[in-house]
Structures are given as structure tokens and as C-alpha cells.
Amino acid sequence: MDERWDLVVAGAGPAGCSLAAMTALEGATVLLLEKGEQPGLGRDWIVDVESTAFEEAGVPPPGPEASWHRPGGQVMLSPTGGTTIDLLPPPVLPVRNGAYVRQLAGWAAESGAEVRTGCRVLGIVLEGEAVTGVRVAQHGGGEVIIRSNLVADCTGITGALRRGAPTDWDLGGEIDSRDIIQARREVRRIDPDAAAHWVKRGDIPNNVRVDKTGVMAAYSVESCHLDIEAGYIDILVGGNLGGRFPTADEWFARVVRRWPFVGKKIFGDGGIIPVRRTWNSLVGNGMLLLGDSACQVIPMHGSGTASALLAAKLATSAVMHALDEKRYDRQALWEYCRAFQSGRGSILAFFFVVKRHINRLTGDDIDALINRGMITAEDFYNGLVPLPFSYDPLTLAKKVTRGVAILPLLAGFGLSGLKAERMMKHYQEFPPSYDRRDLDRWISGLPRVT
Ligand SMILES: Cc1cc2nc3c(=O)[nH]c(=O)nc-3n(C[C@H](O)[C@H](O)[C@H](O)COP(=O)(O)OP(=O)(O)OC[C@H]3O[C@@H](n4cnc5c(N)ncnc54)[C@H](O)[C@@H]3O)c2cc1C
């Protein structure tokens, strides 16, 4: 097959579809390749997405098919259930991921990108020191090469392209098992009368989402939102599981067994999410990484959709600039890398340090931190925006006074906060243009996170 494109995008998730649509709209010739038979197939979980992200990224907001209900309220329970925090109305929209991805893939096609499904991308084609295309599996065996000036790895945690890149492009390696979340989220039918009985007993509220934190590992959440009037329950479990903990699927099955009123699945799926700071670089010669493939996820709770959309906007500008200049090397694409790393990437890096700290705590520790007001509704809200924690002197003094009884925990939390801030500042000072020595200096200056 003799074909050549300006840009080949591997993976039709939120990142890949948005990048394909935006670059095609700007006049690039774009091919979007998806291994599934349909974009979004088998990935129909609800994603809570920052409500400002769509406008900021310049992508269409979710249409009626892709929109889901907001709960009437939301509370957070500490691991032992001893403390309940009424959460502030979360600044997020619940979106059906599968339907939204199909909407975005449709937008890419309308914008002029060619979308091919059932096409598994095997890796990059490297010639000299640059990527010049991708290898794609052929139905019935064998592979074909598709040539392009640029390729984008939007294959999520698979990282199908980045894994074959030269190591000195710094596009990451294996993800540490501490930085992988397993999650499952399903919406299920309910028997309304039986559910009303459980509500009456006080076991579960109606139309309030209850997030139980630290149930399995310290870094885990079990969340249920029962809506008797609408006739469903939305259940999410997720965390850094495995080992002595059940898998997300086993945990999910336990939650379903706990509530006899829960019936068949309406929609929902499970998957894994990378929760580490972004890789040291997001571009190579002729190549860009976006979305989960670049680890552009908020490490505190595994939300990656907004970052994927925002990255697509930044990457579009770098891709179009490279095409105009007919220069496809790392230097030419660097502005995407710089803009992401020094902006949103720095906030993600902040939360990565906090998350690694939380990983080491026990359920009792989390309980004590919530109990003593060290972690508050405002902190949860900031994690969703996402905004780094920053306290005025009065709030800080109050926290310290209340935390005296748990001094070691308080000190650990404080130190991790300081390190998180150092990490954020380091990302903000990401090298403004590509220079090997500057990048090496930046990498060697990264705060050590254990
Ligand atoms: C259960 C669950 C709940 C979640 N909840 C939230 C939430 O509340 N809020 C939020 O913001 N995020 C949430 N996330 C994370 C969010 O779904 C991801 O961060 C987001 O989908 C990342 O988008 P992406 O485009 O980078 O990658 P993906 O959505 O992973 O898309 C990658 C695409 O690439 C395709 N692909 C993979 N390999 C190849 C290959 N070799 N060739 C061709 N195609 C390939 C895949 O089939 C897929 O379509 C959740 C994830 C899970 C699993």
C-alpha cells in the first residue's frame, strides 16, 4: 500500500480523536488508526471530567448520548466509616466515555481525518534517527507500513509506539506497579422497592454519591450512587490493588453481592490507568505522546480525560507549526512538550508526590488525617480542579493545632507537601527549547520520590 500522511494517530481515545479532528480542521492530512472494531468499544465507563475542560481544549462538549446524571450530593467516608465529609459540589461533568469517544471520532471524520478501525498499530518505523511511519498488523497475518511525517502515540497505557522509541528520547519505560490503578465502573439496574428498604435501614442513601476512601489499599476508593427514581446504581471501585488485595473485578463483584437489590449491567467496563508524573519528554524526532500514553493523568484519582483533551490542543499547534516549517525533529515539536510540562504537567507532578506519600499510609492513617481535619472538603475539591493545595496562615495554623496528636503523620504529610511543591516548581522550569544538556540537567535535578 503506497500512502503517505502528514500525521498518523495511533489510538482513537479522547486524545487521539481530538488531535485527529483539530489537525485535520487545520488542513493536515490525518489518518486515525484504532485497534477496536469501533472507537470506545469495551470502554464504556463514566468519566467525571472537569467541566471547564471542553471549552478550554476547544472540543465539542458531550452531546445527550454521552451525558450522564449528576448525583444530588456527594459525601466522603473515612476508611473505618467513622468520619463523613460533605463534599463541595464537584466541578466535574459525568460523561459516558464510550459514547463521547464515538462523538469525537465522528468529529474527526467530519473534519477530514480518515478513521480506520480494526487496525492494530505494532510500532514505529525508524529511519536514521527519525520516525517515518508506523507498522500496522494486517488481517490474516503479516504487517504493512504506513508512511507519515509525524506520528502520535495515543494508545493509552499500552504505549504501542513509545515503547519502540530510542531510549535517549526519554519517552518513558515500564510503569512502576505502585503507579498503576485498576478500576471498574458500571451502572446497573435496581429493584426500586428492595433498594428503598435498604435506604430506610440507613445502609445507603438515595441520590447521594458515597465515596469510601482507603477501603482496600490506602490509595483506593469505593463509590456508590443509588438513584431510585432513575432506577439505577452507579458503582466504581479502583485503586492500587493486586498482591494481598483483590483485583478491581473481584472487589466490584463483592460490592454487587452486598446489595441484593442490584441487577443487570446497563453499561460499564473496567481498565487500568497510569498514575505517575508525565514522562521526562513527550516528543521525539517525528513523534508525540498524548494522554495516558504520556501519563497525563491526575495521579490523585486517575482522571485523564481533561488532560488528554488539553494536550490535543497544545499538540495541534506544534504539529501544524512543524508541517508549515517542514521540520519534524524534536526541536520543532518541543513547544508542545514545554507547554504541557510547565503548565498542567507541573500540577500533575505535584499530585504524583502526594499520591506516592498516600500509597505508603494505612487505612487507619487516612482515617486519622480525615478525622483531625488534615484532609478537608476543600482539599478534595482542589484535587478535582486540579489545583495544588495551598493554605493561608490561619488555615495552616488550625491544621497544625488539630494535628498535634498525630505529629508523625502530620510531619510526613507536611514534608511530602514541601517535596510536591519542589517537584511542581521543577516542572515549571522545564527547558524552554530542546538542548540535550539542558534536558539532562533538568532530569538530574528532579526531586527524588520514593
Ligand atoms: C474504570 C475507569 C474509570 C475512569 N474514570 C475516570 C474519570 O472519572 N475521569 C477521568 O478523567 N478519567 C477517568 N478514567 C481514565 C480515562 O478513561 C483515561 O485517562 C482516558 O481515557 C485517556 O484517554 P487516551 O485517549 O489517552 O487513551 P485511551 O482512552 O486509553 O484510548 C486509547 C485508545 O487506543 C487504542 N489502542 C491501544 N493500543 C492500540 C494499538 N496498538 N493500535 C491501535 N489502537 C490502539 C485503544 O483501543 C483505545 O481506543 C477512568 C478509567 C477507567 C478504566
Ligand as a Chemical Component Dictionary entry (heavy atoms), coordinates in Angstrom:
data_LIG
# 
_chem_comp.id                   LIG 
_chem_comp.type                 NON-POLYMER 
_chem_comp.pdbx_formal_charge   0 
_chem_comp.three_letter_code    LIG 
# 
loop_
_chem_comp_atom.comp_id 
_chem_comp_atom.atom_id 
_chem_comp_atom.alt_atom_id 
_chem_comp_atom.type_symbol 
_chem_comp_atom.charge 
_chem_comp_atom.model_Cartn_x 
_chem_comp_atom.model_Cartn_y 
_chem_comp_atom.model_Cartn_z 
_chem_comp_atom.pdbx_ordinal 
LIG C1  C1  C 0 -12.965 2.442  35.133 1  
LIG C2  C2  C 0 -12.297 3.743  34.768 2  
LIG C3  C3  C 0 -12.798 4.929  35.273 3  
LIG C4  C4  C 0 -12.196 6.145  34.920 4  
LIG N1  N1  N 0 -12.721 7.302  35.441 5  
LIG C5  C5  C 0 -12.239 8.479  35.025 6  
LIG C6  C6  C 0 -12.823 9.698  35.468 7  
LIG O1  O1  O 0 -13.764 9.712  36.290 8  
LIG N2  N2  N 0 -12.342 10.873 34.967 9  
LIG C7  C7  C 0 -11.321 10.892 34.060 10 
LIG O2  O2  O 0 -10.927 11.990 33.613 11 
LIG N3  N3  N 0 -10.709 9.761  33.671 12 
LIG C8  C8  C 0 -11.142 8.552  34.120 13 
LIG N4  N4  N 0 -10.549 7.396  33.692 14 
LIG C9  C9  C 0 -9.341  7.494  32.854 15 
LIG C10 C10 C 0 -9.681  7.889  31.423 16 
LIG O3  O3  O 0 -10.584 6.960  30.875 17 
LIG C11 C11 C 0 -8.372  7.944  30.620 18 
LIG O4  O4  O 0 -7.467  8.799  31.276 19 
LIG C12 C12 C 0 -8.613  8.463  29.212 20 
LIG O5  O5  O 0 -9.484  7.577  28.543 21 
LIG C13 C13 C 0 -7.293  8.556  28.455 22 
LIG O6  O6  O 0 -7.529  8.861  27.109 23 
LIG P1  P1  P 0 -6.481  8.452  25.982 24 
LIG O7  O7  O 0 -7.057  8.917  24.707 25 
LIG O8  O8  O 0 -5.121  8.882  26.356 26 
LIG O9  O9  O 0 -6.377  6.863  25.997 27 
LIG P2  P2  P 0 -7.497  5.721  25.936 28 
LIG O10 O10 O 0 -8.839  6.225  26.316 29 
LIG O11 O11 O 0 -6.920  4.586  26.710 30 
LIG O12 O12 O 0 -7.548  5.354  24.402 31 
LIG C14 C14 C 0 -6.536  4.619  23.772 32 
LIG C15 C15 C 0 -7.104  4.007  22.502 33 
LIG O13 O13 O 0 -6.028  3.382  21.806 34 
LIG C16 C16 C 0 -6.450  2.128  21.329 35 
LIG N5  N5  N 0 -5.247  1.317  21.156 36 
LIG C17 C17 C 0 -4.448  0.761  22.119 37 
LIG N6  N6  N 0 -3.424  0.099  21.543 38 
LIG C18 C18 C 0 -3.554  0.258  20.213 39 
LIG C19 C19 C 0 -2.795  -0.180 19.107 40 
LIG N7  N7  N 0 -1.692  -0.932 19.274 41 
LIG N8  N8  N 0 -3.210  0.164  17.859 42 
LIG C20 C20 C 0 -4.326  0.918  17.680 43 
LIG N9  N9  N 0 -5.102  1.338  18.689 44 
LIG C21 C21 C 0 -4.705  1.035  19.946 45 
LIG C22 C22 C 0 -7.391  1.620  22.414 46 
LIG O14 O14 O 0 -8.260  0.619  21.897 47 
LIG C23 C23 C 0 -8.132  2.903  22.773 48 
LIG O15 O15 O 0 -9.250  3.116  21.955 49 
LIG C24 C24 C 0 -11.080 6.167  34.046 50 
LIG C25 C25 C 0 -10.570 4.960  33.551 51 
LIG C26 C26 C 0 -11.157 3.765  33.915 52 
LIG C27 C27 C 0 -10.592 2.486  33.375 53 
# 
loop_
_chem_comp_bond.comp_id 
_chem_comp_bond.atom_id_1 
_chem_comp_bond.atom_id_2 
_chem_comp_bond.value_order 
_chem_comp_bond.pdbx_ordinal 
LIG C1  C2  SING 1  
LIG C2  C3  SING 2  
LIG C2  C26 DOUB 3  
LIG C3  C4  DOUB 4  
LIG C4  N1  SING 5  
LIG C4  C24 SING 6  
LIG N1  C5  DOUB 7  
LIG C5  C6  SING 8  
LIG C5  C8  SING 9  
LIG C6  O1  DOUB 10 
LIG C6  N2  SING 11 
LIG N2  C7  SING 12 
LIG C7  O2  DOUB 13 
LIG C7  N3  SING 14 
LIG N3  C8  DOUB 15 
LIG C8  N4  SING 16 
LIG N4  C9  SING 17 
LIG N4  C24 SING 18 
LIG C9  C10 SING 19 
LIG C10 O3  SING 20 
LIG C10 C11 SING 21 
LIG C11 O4  SING 22 
LIG C11 C12 SING 23 
LIG C12 O5  SING 24 
LIG C12 C13 SING 25 
LIG C13 O6  SING 26 
LIG O6  P1  SING 27 
LIG P1  O7  DOUB 28 
LIG P1  O8  SING 29 
LIG P1  O9  SING 30 
LIG O9  P2  SING 31 
LIG P2  O10 DOUB 32 
LIG P2  O11 SING 33 
LIG P2  O12 SING 34 
LIG O12 C14 SING 35 
LIG C14 C15 SING 36 
LIG C15 O13 SING 37 
LIG C15 C23 SING 38 
LIG O13 C16 SING 39 
LIG C16 N5  SING 40 
LIG C16 C22 SING 41 
LIG N5  C17 SING 42 
LIG N5  C21 SING 43 
LIG C17 N6  DOUB 44 
LIG N6  C18 SING 45 
LIG C18 C19 SING 46 
LIG C18 C21 DOUB 47 
LIG C19 N7  SING 48 
LIG C19 N8  DOUB 49 
LIG N8  C20 SING 50 
LIG C20 N9  DOUB 51 
LIG N9  C21 SING 52 
LIG C22 O14 SING 53 
LIG C22 C23 SING 54 
LIG C23 O15 SING 55 
LIG C24 C25 DOUB 56 
LIG C25 C26 SING 57 
LIG C26 C27 SING 58 
# 
